[in-house]
């Protein structure tokens, strides 16, 4: 079993104590997001876990407890963009996040710290020229500290339409995507950083960009089938996500996993580091079943 921790929320940034407690307990409970009283019990015994993929924009709170994960194979998907606070309002400064990235890479090695430049959005402020300059700057800072950069274009999900409307993002066309992929690939190549795309249907092989997979069985030295529950263009292998929607406090406008600030505040108010469920407690109506994989 591969554990995804997590596409649904930033566990390293806000729930590292909970993660440590679940590792110590040897299991975690996860509510089905589409059927609240259907709960899975997932073993975290190292013998049952082939690897863990951590997703974060700010894993700094987790760095001092990485030793507690020494029995697991794991790597980080570290999202690092240069947008302003009108896009990513609750993140530390860019300089602080770069320092965290470099420190994490020093601790566990660049092959286990993968950089996500994601999502790429273009508007009157974040122009192609802005991305060219900022991506070059980030490449110059992260060169040698990461083994891969993954990018994706902003998806115009219906559930985020209201949140992103003030940004007035430019709709993507095939030509604009190809131009952007070419620019990113050429810049990354200068700094020796391989570049792949994430869940994109476009073919960018002509500019040297292949399709990537964020949950990569090969990187964990195991064999898994493709995850049929993800979008068709997603190359990720099967995994079990242990996060919970509407519990991330980063506040990113483009996030599909969070709704209103009021909903997030209500969910986060239920957080207990010692609970087997994230931002929830088991109750008598729950049907708990053992998840085998």
N, C-alpha and C positions, 0 to 999 in steps of 0.2 A: 504494500500500500504506500502511495505517495501522498503526503499531507501538504495541502495548499494553505498557507497561513499569511495573508488570505486575500483573495480577490475582493472580498466583501467589505473589508475594513482594514485599517492600518494597525495590525496587532502589535508589531514592534514599537510603534510610536506611543500607543496609549494603553496597551494591555500586556506589557512584558511581565509584570508580576503574575497576572493570571496565567500566562503561558508557562512560566516557571512552576507554578503550583500544579498545573495539569501534567507537566512532565514528571514532577515528583509523585503525583498520584497514579500515573501510568495509564490514564484514560481521559477522554473528554466527551461531553454530551453536546450534540448539535441539533437544534430545531430545524425541521424542514421549513424553508422560507415560504412554501406554498400550502403547508398544512401544519399549523402551529403546534398541535399536540402530538405530532409524529416526531419522535426524538430518536436519534441514532447514538448508540454508545460505541465509541471508536477507541480501540486500543492504541496507546502510545508507547507500548513496550518496544524497545529498539529491535527486538527480534521480529516484530510485525510491521515495522516502518522501514521502507526501502529508501526513504529520503524525505526531506522537508524543503519546500520552497517558500521563503519568506518574501513578502511584498511590502515595500515601505517607501515613504517619502522622507522619513526621518527616523532611522533605527537607533539614534543616539541613546535612548533609554535602555536599550538592550545590550549595549556593548560591554558593560561590566559584568554581564552574567552569561556570556557565550560559553564559558567553561561548562555550564550545566547542560549544554547540548553536544558535548564532545562525543557521545556514543552514537550520534546520528550523522549520516551524510546529509549535507544541506548546502544551499547557496541562497544568495539574496538577489531579488529583482529590485533594484534601487532606482526609483523614478526621480530624475533630477532635471527640472526645467528652469528657465530663467524668467518666467512670467512675473508680473507684479501682483500685489495683494488684491487687486480687483478680480484676479483669476484664481489665485491660490492664497486666500486670506489668512490662514492660521499657521502657515509654515514658518520655521525660523528663517533668518536671512540666508541668501544664496551663499554667502561666504561661510556661514556656519555649517550649512549642509555639505558644502564641498569638503570642509575639514572632517566632517563625520564620514564622508565617503572614503577619504584617504586613510583615515584611522582604521576603518573597518577593513579596507584592503590590506593594510599593513598587518592586521591581526590574523586574517584568515586567507589572504592571498587573492590576487586579481582574478584568478579563474573561478572564484566563488562570489564575486561581486559584479553583477551584470547591470549595466546602465540602461535605463529606459528613458529615451527622449520622447515623451508621450503624454498627451496627444499633441500633434502639430496642428495649431490653428493659425489662420491668417486673417488679419483685419487691418484697419487703418493704422493701428499702432504696431502690431506684430506682423510687419511686412516680410516679404521674402528677404530683403536686405537685412532686417533685424535678425531673422533666424540665421542668416549666413554669418553675421558677426557673433551672435551669442553662441551658436553651436561651435564655431571655431574657438571661442574662448573656453567653453566647457571642455572641448577636446584637449586643449592645451593644458588644462588643469588635471584631467583624468588620465592622460596618456600614461601607460604603464601600470595604472591602478585598476584597470578593468580588462576583461578578455572579450567583451562583446558589447555592442550598442544595438538596442532594438528601438525602432520608431513605429508609430502608427499615426494615421491622420484622424482628426476629430470626427467622431461619428455623431450624426445629428439624430440621436435617439429622441423619440417623442417625449419621454419623461424628463428630459433635460432642456427641452425647447424654451421653456419660460426662463430658466436660470441663465442660459447663454445668450438670450436675445439682446441684453444690453451690450454685449461684446460685439455684436454685428459681424459675426464671422463670415468670411467669404466661402461660398459653397465650393466644394472640390470638383474639378473636372479631371478627366484622364490626363490631359496635357499638363495641367498644373501639378498633379501628383507626380508625374514623371520628371518634370523639371525640379521639383523639390527633392525627390529621391536622388537624382543625379547630383544636386548640390551637396546634400548630406553625405553621399558616398564619397565624393571627391574630397571633401573636407576631412572625413574620418580617416581616409586612406593616408593622408599626409601625416597623421599622428599614429598610424599603425593600429587603428581600432577597427576590427571587422564590424560591418553593419548589416542588419537583417530587418525585415519588416514583420509586423505583428498583425495577424488576422486581416490581411489586405488581399482583395481579389485581383488587384492589378499585377501585371507582370513587369517587374523592374529589372529583369535579368540583363537587359541591354545596357544598363548603367552599373552592372556589377552587384546588384542587391538581390539576395535570395530570400525566400520565405523562411521565417524563423519559427521556433516553438518555445514559449516561455517556461512551460513545465516540460522539461527535456529529460526523458528517461536515459538517453545516452550519456548525458552529463553526470547522471547519478549511477552510471554503470549497471543499469538494469534494463529489462525489456518490458514494454507496456504497449497496449493498443492505443490508437488515437481516441481521444475523448469525444464520443458521439453527442454529448450533451452541450458542447460548445458550438459556436457558429461554424458553418462549413469551412470557412477560410482559416479557421484557427488550427494550428498544427500541434497544439498541446496534447500530451498523452493523458491517460486517465489519472485522476487524483480525487482526493476527498477534501473539501474545503471545510475548515473548522471555524470560520468567522460568522458574523451576523450583520445583515444589512442595517443601515441607519444607525450605526454606532461609530462612524469615523468622524472626528472633529476637525479634520483638515479644512473642510469647507470649500473644496475645489468646485468651481461652477460647472465643470464638464463631467462631474462624477455621476455615473448611472446608479451607484450603489447607495446613495443617500438622497433623502427627500428634503423636507423643510427643516429649518433649524429647530423648530418646536418639536418635531418628531425625533430628531437626533437627541435633543436635550432630555426628552422623556425616556428614551431608551438608555441613554448613558447614566441617568439617575439611578437605574437599577443595577449598576455595576457593583459586583462584589468579587474581589480577587480570589476568594476561596470557593466560589460557586463552581460546580462542574459545567454550568452553562454560561456563555458570555452574555452579560447584561440580562440575566433571567435566572429564575430558580425553578427546579422541578416541582410539579404539583400533581395532585391525585388524578387529573384528567389526562396526563401524559401517557403515551404508549411508547415505551422504550424498547428498542430492538438492537441487537448486536450487529454492527456493520462489519462485514467480512472483507470488503475491498471495493 
